[in-house]
Amino acid sequence: MVRILLPFLALVPASVALELLHASPLLVFTAAALAIIPLSMLLGKGTEEISMHAGPAFGGFLNASLGNLAELIITILALREGLVGVVKASITGSVLGNLLLILGASLLAGGIGRIRQSFNRTAAGVYASMLVLAIVGLGVPSVFALTHPQVPGGAPLTLSVVVAVLMLGIYVSQLIFSFRTHRSVVAAEIADDHPPQWSRRLALGVLVGSALLIGLEAEILVSALEPTIETLGWSEIFVGLVVIPIVGNAAEHATAIWVATRDKMDLAMGIAIGSSTQVALLVAPVLVLVALAMGTPMDLVFTPFEMVSLGMAVAIVSLISLDGETNWLEGAQLLTVYAILAVAFYFY
Protein backbone atom coordinates (compact mmCIF):
# COMPACT_ATOMS: atom_id res chain seq x y z
CA MET A 1 0.00 0.00 0.00
CA VAL A 2 2.82 2.41 0.85
CA ARG A 3 4.30 2.14 -2.65
CA ILE A 4 0.92 2.99 -4.14
CA LEU A 5 0.59 6.03 -1.87
CA LEU A 6 4.07 7.49 -2.47
CA PRO A 7 3.20 9.36 -5.72
CA PHE A 8 0.12 10.90 -4.09
CA LEU A 9 2.16 12.17 -1.14
CA ALA A 10 3.64 14.70 -3.58
CA LEU A 11 0.36 16.57 -3.05
CA VAL A 12 1.58 17.55 0.42
CA PRO A 13 4.45 19.84 -0.70
CA ALA A 14 2.35 20.92 -3.69
CA SER A 15 -0.47 22.16 -1.46
CA VAL A 16 2.00 23.96 0.82
CA ALA A 17 3.60 25.64 -2.19
CA LEU A 18 0.20 26.74 -3.52
CA GLU A 19 -0.68 28.21 -0.12
CA LEU A 20 2.62 30.12 0.09
CA LEU A 21 2.17 31.40 -3.47
CA HIS A 22 -1.36 32.63 -2.61
CA ALA A 23 -2.89 30.60 -5.42
CA SER A 24 -6.62 30.39 -6.07
CA PRO A 25 -8.43 29.29 -2.85
CA LEU A 26 -10.28 26.64 -4.87
CA LEU A 27 -6.97 25.20 -6.09
CA VAL A 28 -5.47 25.32 -2.59
CA PHE A 29 -8.56 23.67 -1.09
CA THR A 30 -8.55 20.91 -3.71
CA ALA A 31 -4.83 20.16 -3.28
CA ALA A 32 -5.08 20.08 0.53
CA ALA A 33 -8.18 17.86 0.44
CA LEU A 34 -6.51 15.40 -1.92
CA ALA A 35 -3.30 15.43 0.15
CA ILE A 36 -5.23 14.43 3.29
CA ILE A 37 -6.44 11.22 1.60
CA PRO A 38 -3.06 9.41 1.31
CA LEU A 39 -2.02 10.82 4.70
CA SER A 40 -5.17 9.34 6.25
CA MET A 41 -4.36 5.99 4.70
CA LEU A 42 -0.84 6.14 6.13
CA LEU A 43 -2.31 7.04 9.51
CA GLY A 44 -4.59 4.02 9.30
CA LYS A 45 -1.71 1.76 8.28
CA GLY A 46 0.47 3.02 11.14
CA THR A 47 -2.37 2.48 13.61
CA GLU A 48 -2.94 -1.04 12.29
CA GLU A 49 0.75 -1.94 12.62
CA ILE A 50 1.01 -0.60 16.17
CA SER A 51 -2.16 -2.47 17.07
CA MET A 52 -0.58 -5.75 15.96
CA HIS A 53 2.46 -5.09 18.15
CA ALA A 54 0.35 -4.00 21.12
CA GLY A 55 -1.91 -7.05 21.24
CA PRO A 56 -5.60 -7.54 20.44
CA ALA A 57 -7.12 -5.73 23.43
CA PHE A 58 -5.10 -2.51 23.28
CA GLY A 59 -4.90 -2.76 19.50
CA GLY A 60 -8.67 -2.81 19.21
CA PHE A 61 -8.91 0.18 21.53
CA LEU A 62 -6.29 2.07 19.49
CA ASN A 63 -8.06 1.38 16.20
CA ALA A 64 -11.39 2.43 17.68
CA SER A 65 -9.94 5.63 19.15
CA LEU A 66 -7.93 6.86 16.15
CA GLY A 67 -10.28 5.80 13.37
CA ASN A 68 -11.67 9.33 12.86
CA LEU A 69 -8.58 11.32 13.85
CA ALA A 70 -8.23 13.05 10.47
CA GLU A 71 -11.79 14.34 10.53
CA LEU A 72 -11.46 15.36 14.19
CA ILE A 73 -8.40 17.46 13.37
CA ILE A 74 -10.18 19.15 10.45
CA THR A 75 -13.30 19.95 12.48
CA ILE A 76 -11.39 21.30 15.49
CA LEU A 77 -9.51 23.69 13.20
CA ALA A 78 -12.82 24.65 11.57
CA LEU A 79 -14.22 25.40 15.04
CA ARG A 80 -11.27 27.67 15.68
CA GLU A 81 -12.27 29.62 12.57
CA GLY A 82 -15.86 29.85 13.83
CA LEU A 83 -17.29 27.51 11.16
CA VAL A 84 -19.77 25.90 13.55
CA GLY A 85 -22.30 25.18 10.80
CA VAL A 86 -19.74 23.20 8.79
CA VAL A 87 -18.65 21.24 11.86
CA LYS A 88 -22.20 20.30 12.89
CA ALA A 89 -23.02 19.24 9.34
CA SER A 90 -19.86 17.11 9.23
CA ILE A 91 -21.11 15.11 12.23
CA THR A 92 -24.32 14.04 10.52
CA GLY A 93 -22.51 13.75 7.19
CA SER A 94 -19.96 11.33 8.65
CA VAL A 95 -22.63 9.10 10.12
CA LEU A 96 -24.58 9.08 6.84
CA GLY A 97 -21.42 8.56 4.79
CA ASN A 98 -20.26 5.61 6.86
CA LEU A 99 -23.67 3.93 6.94
CA LEU A 100 -24.71 4.52 3.35
CA LEU A 101 -21.64 5.33 1.24
CA ILE A 102 -18.91 3.20 2.85
CA LEU A 103 -21.14 0.28 3.79
CA GLY A 104 -23.00 0.45 0.49
CA ALA A 105 -19.79 0.43 -1.56
CA SER A 106 -18.44 -2.44 0.57
CA LEU A 107 -21.55 -4.58 0.12
CA LEU A 108 -21.62 -3.87 -3.61
CA ALA A 109 -17.90 -4.58 -4.16
CA GLY A 110 -17.88 -7.67 -1.96
CA GLY A 111 -21.11 -9.05 -3.36
CA ILE A 112 -20.13 -8.98 -7.02
CA GLY A 113 -19.52 -12.57 -8.10
CA ARG A 114 -20.98 -14.02 -4.90
CA ILE A 115 -24.54 -15.16 -4.14
CA ARG A 116 -24.34 -13.90 -0.57
CA GLN A 117 -21.90 -12.87 2.16
CA SER A 118 -22.35 -13.61 5.84
CA PHE A 119 -21.27 -11.83 9.01
CA ASN A 120 -21.49 -12.23 12.78
CA ARG A 121 -25.05 -11.31 13.77
CA THR A 122 -24.07 -10.84 17.42
CA ALA A 123 -21.39 -8.26 16.60
CA ALA A 124 -23.70 -6.55 14.11
CA GLY A 125 -26.45 -6.45 16.73
CA VAL A 126 -24.12 -4.76 19.22
CA TYR A 127 -23.15 -2.17 16.63
CA ALA A 128 -26.78 -1.59 15.62
CA SER A 129 -27.97 -1.10 19.20
CA MET A 130 -25.14 1.33 19.94
CA LEU A 131 -25.96 3.15 16.73
CA VAL A 132 -29.60 3.58 17.75
CA LEU A 133 -28.46 4.87 21.15
CA ALA A 134 -26.08 7.29 19.44
CA ILE A 135 -28.82 8.70 17.21
CA VAL A 136 -31.08 9.09 20.26
CA GLY A 137 -28.30 11.05 21.96
CA LEU A 138 -27.82 13.29 18.94
CA GLY A 139 -31.55 13.69 18.45
CA VAL A 140 -32.73 14.64 21.96
CA PRO A 141 -31.30 18.21 21.95
CA SER A 142 -32.81 18.77 18.48
CA VAL A 143 -36.24 17.47 19.47
CA PHE A 144 -36.09 19.49 22.69
CA ALA A 145 -35.31 22.71 20.82
CA LEU A 146 -38.02 22.05 18.22
CA THR A 147 -40.81 21.08 20.59
CA HIS A 148 -40.21 23.25 23.65
CA PRO A 149 -42.62 26.20 23.43
CA GLN A 150 -40.28 28.69 25.09
CA VAL A 151 -36.73 27.38 25.12
CA PRO A 152 -34.49 29.25 27.60
CA GLY A 153 -31.49 30.81 25.88
CA GLY A 154 -28.75 28.52 27.18
CA ALA A 155 -30.82 25.35 27.64
CA PRO A 156 -29.94 23.63 24.31
CA LEU A 157 -26.22 24.16 24.93
CA THR A 158 -26.41 22.96 28.53
CA LEU A 159 -28.39 19.90 27.45
CA SER A 160 -25.87 19.23 24.68
CA VAL A 161 -22.94 19.34 27.13
CA VAL A 162 -24.70 16.90 29.48
CA VAL A 163 -25.54 14.59 26.58
CA ALA A 164 -21.93 14.80 25.37
CA VAL A 165 -20.56 13.68 28.74
CA LEU A 166 -23.05 10.80 28.97
CA MET A 167 -22.28 9.67 25.43
CA LEU A 168 -18.56 9.63 26.15
CA GLY A 169 -19.32 7.42 29.15
CA ILE A 170 -21.29 4.88 27.14
CA TYR A 171 -18.60 4.94 24.43
CA VAL A 172 -16.01 3.89 27.00
CA SER A 173 -18.43 1.19 28.18
CA GLN A 174 -18.74 -0.09 24.62
CA LEU A 175 -14.95 -0.33 24.30
CA ILE A 176 -14.74 -2.33 27.52
CA PHE A 177 -17.56 -4.61 26.32
CA SER A 178 -16.08 -5.15 22.84
CA PHE A 179 -12.41 -5.50 23.68
CA ARG A 180 -12.39 -6.86 27.21
CA THR A 181 -15.43 -8.47 28.82
CA HIS A 182 -17.03 -9.83 25.60
CA ARG A 183 -14.12 -9.80 23.21
CA SER A 184 -14.55 -13.50 22.44
CA VAL A 185 -18.09 -12.82 21.24
CA VAL A 186 -17.67 -9.50 19.43
CA ALA A 187 -14.11 -8.49 18.58
CA ALA A 188 -12.68 -11.91 17.81
CA GLU A 189 -14.79 -12.12 14.68
CA ILE A 190 -13.49 -8.85 13.25
CA ALA A 191 -9.78 -9.26 13.86
CA ASP A 192 -7.41 -9.40 10.91
CA ASP A 193 -5.02 -12.31 10.74
CA HIS A 194 -1.66 -11.23 9.24
CA PRO A 195 1.49 -10.47 11.30
CA PRO A 196 2.94 -6.93 11.53
CA GLN A 197 4.97 -5.82 8.52
CA TRP A 198 6.67 -2.84 10.18
CA SER A 199 8.77 -2.49 13.32
CA ARG A 200 7.16 -0.79 16.31
CA ARG A 201 9.43 2.26 15.87
CA LEU A 202 8.60 2.65 12.18
CA ALA A 203 4.88 2.27 12.83
CA LEU A 204 4.97 4.89 15.60
CA GLY A 205 6.97 7.25 13.39
CA VAL A 206 4.51 6.91 10.52
CA LEU A 207 1.56 7.39 12.89
CA VAL A 208 2.94 10.57 14.46
CA GLY A 209 4.33 11.96 11.20
CA SER A 210 1.11 11.44 9.26
CA ALA A 211 -0.96 12.96 12.08
CA LEU A 212 1.24 16.09 12.10
CA LEU A 213 1.03 16.42 8.32
CA ILE A 214 -2.75 15.96 8.45
CA GLY A 215 -2.81 18.84 10.93
CA LEU A 216 -0.82 20.98 8.48
CA GLU A 217 -3.04 20.08 5.54
CA ALA A 218 -6.18 20.62 7.61
CA GLU A 219 -4.92 24.10 8.47
CA ILE A 220 -4.47 24.87 4.77
CA LEU A 221 -7.85 23.33 3.87
CA VAL A 222 -9.77 25.26 6.52
CA SER A 223 -8.10 28.56 5.59
CA ALA A 224 -9.33 28.13 2.01
CA LEU A 225 -12.74 26.75 2.95
CA GLU A 226 -14.84 29.91 3.10
CA PRO A 227 -13.49 31.44 -0.16
CA THR A 228 -14.03 28.08 -1.87
CA ILE A 229 -17.64 27.92 -0.66
CA GLU A 230 -18.22 31.42 -2.04
CA THR A 231 -16.56 30.56 -5.36
CA LEU A 232 -18.55 27.36 -5.92
CA GLY A 233 -21.79 28.72 -4.51
CA TRP A 234 -22.16 25.71 -2.21
CA SER A 235 -23.82 25.91 1.18
CA GLU A 236 -21.92 25.24 4.42
CA ILE A 237 -24.25 22.36 5.21
CA PHE A 238 -23.48 20.62 1.87
CA VAL A 239 -19.71 21.01 2.34
CA GLY A 240 -19.96 19.73 5.90
CA LEU A 241 -22.29 16.87 5.05
CA VAL A 242 -20.61 15.57 1.88
CA VAL A 243 -17.15 17.00 1.18
CA ILE A 244 -15.48 17.03 4.62
CA PRO A 245 -16.61 13.48 5.61
CA ILE A 246 -15.41 12.00 2.31
CA VAL A 247 -11.99 13.62 2.73
CA GLY A 248 -11.67 12.75 6.42
CA ASN A 249 -12.87 9.16 6.09
CA ALA A 250 -11.04 8.22 2.89
CA ALA A 251 -8.81 5.67 4.62
CA GLU A 252 -11.78 3.84 6.11
CA HIS A 253 -13.57 3.94 2.74
CA ALA A 254 -10.69 2.14 1.05
CA THR A 255 -10.11 -0.35 3.88
CA ALA A 256 -13.77 -1.37 4.21
CA ILE A 257 -14.16 -1.90 0.46
CA TRP A 258 -10.89 -3.86 0.25
CA VAL A 259 -11.71 -6.29 3.07
CA ALA A 260 -15.24 -6.75 1.67
CA THR A 261 -13.78 -7.92 -1.65
CA ARG A 262 -11.80 -10.50 0.37
CA ASP A 263 -15.10 -11.76 1.85
CA LYS A 264 -14.34 -10.41 5.35
CA MET A 265 -17.73 -8.87 5.94
CA ASP A 266 -17.39 -8.86 9.74
CA LEU A 267 -14.45 -6.50 9.40
CA ALA A 268 -16.15 -4.39 6.72
CA MET A 269 -19.34 -4.06 8.80
CA GLY A 270 -17.25 -3.28 11.87
CA ILE A 271 -15.41 -0.48 10.07
CA ALA A 272 -18.49 1.14 8.55
CA ILE A 273 -20.99 0.84 11.41
CA GLY A 274 -18.33 1.14 14.12
CA SER A 275 -17.04 4.37 12.59
CA SER A 276 -20.55 5.84 12.58
CA THR A 277 -20.92 4.95 16.23
CA GLN A 278 -17.55 6.51 16.99
CA VAL A 279 -18.52 9.76 15.30
CA ALA A 280 -21.72 10.02 17.30
CA LEU A 281 -20.42 8.80 20.67
CA LEU A 282 -16.84 10.13 20.60
CA VAL A 283 -16.21 12.76 17.94
CA ALA A 284 -19.43 14.75 18.44
CA PRO A 285 -19.11 14.91 22.26
CA VAL A 286 -15.43 15.84 22.03
CA LEU A 287 -16.25 18.64 19.58
CA VAL A 288 -18.96 19.99 21.91
CA LEU A 289 -16.52 20.10 24.84
CA VAL A 290 -13.63 21.48 22.74
CA ALA A 291 -15.88 24.19 21.29
CA LEU A 292 -16.93 25.18 24.81
CA ALA A 293 -13.28 25.39 25.91
CA MET A 294 -12.39 27.46 22.82
CA GLY A 295 -15.12 29.99 23.50
CA THR A 296 -17.05 28.98 20.36
CA PRO A 297 -20.02 27.11 21.89
CA MET A 298 -21.59 24.42 19.72
CA ASP A 299 -24.77 22.56 20.61
CA LEU A 300 -26.15 19.32 19.21
CA VAL A 301 -29.26 20.89 17.69
CA PHE A 302 -29.52 19.74 14.06
CA THR A 303 -32.05 20.54 11.36
CA PRO A 304 -35.17 18.34 11.10
CA PHE A 305 -34.01 17.16 7.65
CA GLU A 306 -30.69 15.98 9.11
CA MET A 307 -32.41 14.08 11.92
CA VAL A 308 -34.90 12.42 9.56
CA SER A 309 -32.03 11.41 7.26
CA LEU A 310 -30.10 9.89 10.17
CA GLY A 311 -33.16 8.01 11.35
CA MET A 312 -33.79 6.55 7.90
CA ALA A 313 -30.15 5.50 7.49
CA VAL A 314 -30.05 3.77 10.87
CA ALA A 315 -33.35 1.98 10.16
CA ILE A 316 -32.10 0.69 6.80
CA VAL A 317 -28.78 -0.55 8.18
CA SER A 318 -30.49 -2.18 11.17
CA LEU A 319 -32.78 -4.11 8.82
CA ILE A 320 -29.80 -5.27 6.74
CA SER A 321 -27.96 -6.53 9.83
CA LEU A 322 -30.86 -8.65 11.11
CA ASP A 323 -30.32 -11.83 9.07
CA GLY A 324 -26.51 -12.02 9.14
CA GLU A 325 -26.32 -12.07 5.33
CA THR A 326 -25.95 -9.50 2.61
CA ASN A 327 -25.59 -9.20 -1.18
CA TRP A 328 -24.59 -6.69 -3.84
CA LEU A 329 -28.15 -5.42 -4.35
CA GLU A 330 -28.33 -4.22 -0.74
CA GLY A 331 -25.12 -2.31 -1.36
CA ALA A 332 -26.60 -0.68 -4.46
CA GLN A 333 -29.68 0.28 -2.44
CA LEU A 334 -27.60 1.99 0.24
CA LEU A 335 -25.62 3.91 -2.38
CA THR A 336 -28.85 5.03 -4.04
CA VAL A 337 -30.18 6.38 -0.75
CA TYR A 338 -26.91 8.24 -0.17
CA ALA A 339 -27.03 9.78 -3.65
CA ILE A 340 -30.63 10.92 -3.12
CA LEU A 341 -29.74 12.55 0.21
CA ALA A 342 -26.58 14.18 -1.19
CA VAL A 343 -28.57 15.78 -4.03
CA ALA A 344 -31.24 16.92 -1.56
CA PHE A 345 -28.65 18.51 0.74
CA TYR A 346 -27.07 20.26 -2.25
CA PHE A 347 -30.31 22.15 -2.77
CA TYR A 348 -31.12 22.46 0.95
N, C-alpha and C positions, 0 to 999 in steps of 0.2 A: 504493500500500500504506500509506503514512504516514497518509493521510486516514482510511483504514479503522481504523488502530490508535489514532488520537487519542482517541476516546471510552473505549477500554479502558485508556488510560494514567491515567485518573482513579482506577483501582484503586491506584495507587502512593500518593497522599496518603491515600486511604481506609484502606489497610492500616496506614500510619504512625499515623493517628489512632486506629484501633482498638487498636493496641499501646500508645499513650500513655494511652488510657482504660481499659486493663486489661480489655478485652472478653474474651469466651469464647475460650479457646485454639483451639478448633475454628474459630471465626469468623475469628480472626487468621490461622491457618494457611491457611484457604481463600482469604482475600483476598490474602495474600502469594504463594501459589502461582499464583493467576490473574494477579496483577500481573507475575510473572516472564515469563509467556508473551508479551505484547506487547513487553516489554523485550528478550527474546531475539530476537524478529523484527527489532526495530530494530538490535540488535547485528549480526545477520546481514546486514541491508541495508547498514549502515555498512561492514562488512568487504568486502562485494561491491563497493561503490563505490570504496573505497580500492584494491582489487585491480585494478580497471579502470584506475585512474590509474597504478598501480605497474608494470603490464606483466604478461604472462602467467606468467612464471617466478616472480617474487616474489609475484604475486597468488595463484597456485596454492598456494604455500607458506603464505601468510597465511590463506587459506581453510581449508587443512588443519590449521593450528595452532590457530585460534580457533573451530573448529566446535563444540567441546564446552566452551567457556569457562563458560557458565552452570552446567552441571552440575559442573564442576570447582570453581567458587566455592562452590556449595552443599555439596559433599562435604568440602572443606577445612574449612569452618566446622563441619560435623557432626563431623569428626575432633577439632576443638578442644573440642567438648562431650563427647568420649569415646564417640560413637555409632559405634563401629567396625563393629558388625554391620550397621547401616543402610548404611554406606559400602561395605562388601564386597558386600552384596546389590545396591547400585546399579550396581556394575561389571557383574555378570552380567545384571542387568535391562536395562542400556543396550544391551548386545550383542544380547540377545534382542529387545528392542523395535525396534532398528534393522533387524535381519534379518527379523523376522516381522511386526511391526506396521507400521513405516514402508514397508518394501518391499512387503508384502502390500497395503496401502492404495494404494500407487502403481501396482502392477500391475493392481489391480481398477479404479481410477479411469481409468487410461490405456487399459485394454483394452475398456472399455464402448464399443460402437459400432464397434470395429475387430476384424478377424479375428485379427490378430497384430501385435505390435510387435517390432522388431529392435534389437539393440545390438551394440557392438563386443566380439566374443568375446575378443580379445587383452587389452583393458583389464579385462574381467570375469574373465579367467583370472588376471591379476596380482592383482586384489583377492581372488579366492578362495584363491589360494596363500598370500597374506599372512594371510588370515583363519585358515586352517588352522594356520599357524605361530603366530599369536597365541593360539589355543586350546590348542596344545601348551604354550606358555609359561605360560599360566594354569593348565593342568592338572597340570604336573609337580610343583609343591609339594604339591598335593592328593593325587595318587597316592602320592607319597613318604610323606606323613604317614599315609595309610591303610594302606599295605602294609609299612612298616618295622616290624619286631617291637618294637623298643625305641628309639623316636625320642628322641634327646638333646633336652633342654629348648629350647635356642635354635636347633636345626638348621633347623626350618621357616622361621623368620624370616630366618636367614642366607641360606638358599637363595632365599627370596623377594627379598631385596635384590639378590643376584647376578643372578637372572632379570630383575629390573626394569632393571638397568643394561644387560644384553644386549638386552633388548627395546627400550629407548630407542635403542640403537645401530642395530638393524635398522630401526627406524622412520625414523631419519635417512637410512639407505640407501635406503629406499623413496621418500622425498621426492626425493632426488637422481635416482633412476631415473625417477620419474614426471614430474618437472618440469624435468629438465636433460638427462640422457644419452639418455632414450628418450621425451622429451616428444612427438615427432612420432608415436609409435606409441600412446601411452597417453593423455596429457592433451589432445592436440589434439581428440580426439573428444568430450570432455566440457566443452569451453569454451562459455560462453554468448556471444551474438553482438551484444548491443546496447551502444551507447556509454554512458559514465557520465552519470547524470542530476544528480548533485550535484558541487559543487566539492570539491577535496581537503580544504580547511579544514572545510567542513560535514560531510563524511564522517568526518573524524577526530574532530570534536566529538561527533557522534552516537555513534561507536564508544566513545569514552572515557566520555561521559556515561551511556550505557546500561549499560556495564560497572560503573560506580560504583553506579548505582541497583540493578542486579542484586545487587551485594554487600550493599546495604542491605536489600533484600527477602529475600535469603538469610539474613541475620542474624535478621530477624523470623521467617521460616519455621522456622529451626532452633530458635529459642527456644521456639516453640510445638509443636515436633514431638513430644516425649515426652508432654506432657499430652493431645495429640490422639490419639496411639496408645492411651493408657489409656482415653480417652473412647469411642473407636470399638471398642476391643477387638481391633484389628488387631495382627499380629505385626510386629516390626522387619523381618523378611526380606520380608514382603509390601509394606510401605511402600517399602523400598529397591529391590525388584525391579520394582514396577509404578508407584507414585505418583511418586517422585523422577525416574526416567528420562523419564516422560511430560512432566512440568513442564520439566525441563532441556532436553529435545530438541524442544520444541514448534516452534521455528523451522524445524528441519530437516524435521519432519513435514510442515509446510505447504508448504515449498519443493519437496520431493521429489514430493508429490502434484500440485502445480501444474504442474511441468515434465513430469510423466508425462502429464497431460491434453493437453499440447501436443506429444505424441509425441516427446519428447526423453528416450528411455529410457537413453541413455548417461549423461546427467546424473543422472537419478533413481537408477540403479543405483550410480553413483559416490557420491552422497550417502548412500544407505542402507548399502551395504557398506563404503564408505570410512569412515563414521562409526563403524561397529562395530570396524573395524581400529584406528582412532584411540583408541577407548576402551581396547582391550586393549593396544596397544603404546605409548601415550603417557599417557593418563589414569591407568590402573592403576599403572604404574611410578612416575609422579610422586607419586601418593597414598602409595605405599609409602615413598618417600624423604621426603616431607613429614611423614608420620606419625612416622617415625624421628626427624626433626629436632625435632618438637614434643613428643617424649617420650611419645607414644601409639603404640607399635609396632603395625603392622598387617601380617600376612603375607598370602600369596596362597593360603591353604588354604580351599577352598570345600566345601560339602556335596556328597555324591555325587549328589544329585538335581539340583543346579545344574550340575554337570559333564556329567551325562547330557543335560540339557536343552540345554546349549550345543552338545554334540556332534551332537545331532539337528538343531538349527537350522542349523548349518554344513553338514551333509550335505545337507539339503533345498535350501539356497540354492546349493550347489555343483552339484547336479544340474540346477537350473533354469538356471544360467549356461552349461551345456555347449553348447547348440545355438544360442545367439545369438538366440533368439526367446522371446517370452513372450505370455501372454494373460490375460484377466480371471479365468479359472478358477484359474490358478496363484496369483493374488493372493488369491482366496477361500480357497484351501487354506492359505496362509501365515497368514492371519488366524484361521482355525479352529484351527490349531496353537497360535497365541499365546493364544487364548481358553482353550483346554484347559489350557495351562501356568499361566495367570494364576489360574484357578479352583483348580488343584492347589496352587499356592503360597499361596493364601488359607487353605487348610486345613492347610498344612504346619506 
